[in-house]
Amino acid sequence: MTRVYVLQHVHSLDDGAEDVKMIGVYSSRANAQAAITRVGQAPGFSEAPAGFHIDEYQVDKDQWVEGIRRSQTHDGPCGDRRRTIAAADRPPE
């Protein structure tokens, strides 16, 4: 069973929204911790050191199976605005 460790940084913006940065995907928790040490001194990250989060995922396993309950707009992984499509809004397959 292969596992990976996803490192993200989250901090609140002045308007109350959250800014999420995907830092990287690592083969071990230790490697993810080492990345925090490397990038933690960079501008922005150093002002919000508690914003780092490491999540463990099993490879080739569905992580979100509950579906989507409502529409919302959020920032995509590259900072672009995206609309999550509610199940009722999807075209028939």
C-alpha positions as CSV (number, residue, x, y, z in Angstrom):
1,M,0.0,0.0,0.0
2,T,1.7,3.2,-1.2
3,R,1.1,6.4,0.7
4,V,2.0,10.0,-0.1
5,Y,2.1,13.1,2.0
6,V,0.6,16.3,0.6
7,L,2.0,19.5,2.1
8,Q,-0.2,22.6,1.9
9,H,-0.1,26.1,3.4
10,V,-3.4,27.9,4.4
11,H,-3.7,31.4,5.6
12,S,-6.6,33.9,5.9
13,L,-6.8,36.9,3.7
14,D,-8.0,40.4,4.8
15,D,-11.4,39.7,3.3
16,G,-11.9,36.5,5.3
17,A,-11.2,34.2,2.4
18,E,-8.6,31.5,2.7
19,D,-5.5,31.3,0.5
20,V,-4.4,27.7,0.0
21,K,-1.0,26.9,-1.6
22,M,-0.1,23.3,-2.6
23,I,3.6,23.0,-1.7
24,G,4.3,19.5,-2.8
25,V,3.7,15.7,-2.6
26,Y,6.2,13.6,-0.7
27,S,7.0,10.0,-0.2
28,S,7.3,10.3,3.5
29,R,6.2,12.5,6.4
30,A,9.8,13.3,7.1
31,N,10.3,14.6,3.6
32,A,7.2,16.8,3.9
33,Q,8.6,18.1,7.3
34,A,11.9,18.9,5.6
35,A,10.0,20.9,2.9
36,I,8.4,23.0,5.7
37,T,11.9,23.8,6.9
38,R,13.1,24.7,3.4
39,V,10.1,26.9,2.4
40,G,9.1,28.1,5.8
41,Q,11.4,31.1,5.7
42,A,10.0,32.4,2.5
43,P,8.0,35.6,2.5
44,G,4.4,34.9,3.5
45,F,5.1,31.5,4.9
46,S,7.3,32.9,7.6
47,E,4.5,35.2,8.7
48,A,2.1,32.3,9.1
49,P,4.1,29.2,10.3
50,A,1.0,27.5,11.7
51,G,-0.5,27.4,8.2
52,F,1.4,24.3,7.1
53,H,-0.6,21.1,7.0
54,I,0.5,17.6,6.0
55,D,-2.2,15.1,4.9
56,E,-1.5,11.4,4.3
57,Y,-3.2,9.8,1.3
58,Q,-3.2,6.2,0.0
59,V,-2.4,6.0,-3.7
60,D,-5.1,4.6,-6.1
61,K,-7.8,5.1,-3.6
62,D,-10.8,7.4,-3.9
63,Q,-10.5,10.1,-1.3
64,W,-13.8,11.9,-1.7
65,V,-16.8,9.7,-2.3
66,E,-19.7,11.7,-0.7
67,G,-20.5,13.7,-3.9
68,I,-21.2,17.4,-4.1
69,R,-24.1,18.8,-2.2
70,R,-24.2,22.5,-3.3
71,S,-22.6,24.9,-5.7
72,Q,-19.8,27.2,-4.5
73,T,-17.0,29.2,-6.0
74,H,-13.4,28.6,-4.9
75,D,-9.9,29.1,-6.1
76,G,-8.5,26.3,-8.1
77,P,-5.0,24.9,-7.5
78,C,-3.4,27.5,-9.8
79,G,-5.3,30.4,-8.2
80,D,-8.0,30.5,-10.9
81,R,-11.6,30.9,-9.8
82,R,-13.7,27.7,-10.3
83,R,-17.3,26.9,-9.7
84,T,-18.0,23.5,-8.1
85,I,-20.9,22.0,-10.0
86,A,-23.6,20.6,-7.8
87,A,-24.9,17.1,-8.7
88,A,-28.2,18.6,-9.8
89,D,-26.4,20.9,-12.2
90,R,-24.5,18.2,-14.0
91,P,-25.7,17.2,-17.5
92,P,-27.0,13.6,-17.7
93,E,-24.3,11.1,-18.6
